[in-house]
Structure formats: C-alpha cells, structure tokens
C-alpha cells in the first residue's frame, strides 16, 4: 500500500494536464476578448463601405 501511495505522489502527469488545460483556457479567453474588441471596428468598416456603395447600387447619382 505504501508503494502505491509513493508512486501516486511521484506521478505528475495529472498536474501537467491541468497546467495545459489552464493555458488553453487562458488562450481561449484572450482570443474571445480580442474578437470582441475587433468586432466593433470591423462592423464600423463594413457599415462605411455599405453606406458608400448604397447610392451606386440604388441607381442614384
């Protein structure tokens, strides 16, 4: 029994998996936050393009 407990104590593979999970979660949070910030700029750019093209598409000069 003591041998099994010593082996479990020395096993760090679970800790490594948790660390990788935390890193992946942090990367996901950063990606989502950056997309939320960029979303407003991209929406504004497409609105500007749409406003510029609307007179040409409607036939008005």
Phi, psi and omega in degrees: 000318180296325180294319179295317179296321178295321180293319178295322180294325181279342183285118182248011182293327177293321179295321179295318179296321178295319179297316178297322177296319178294319178296316179297320178296319179295318178297319179297319179296319179294319179296314180297317180296319180291324177294324177294324179288316183288332182306315181298318181293318180293319178298317179296321180296315180292326175296318179297316179296318180297317179296325180286329183272338184303315178298322180290323182284332181274353178090000179282146178242000000 
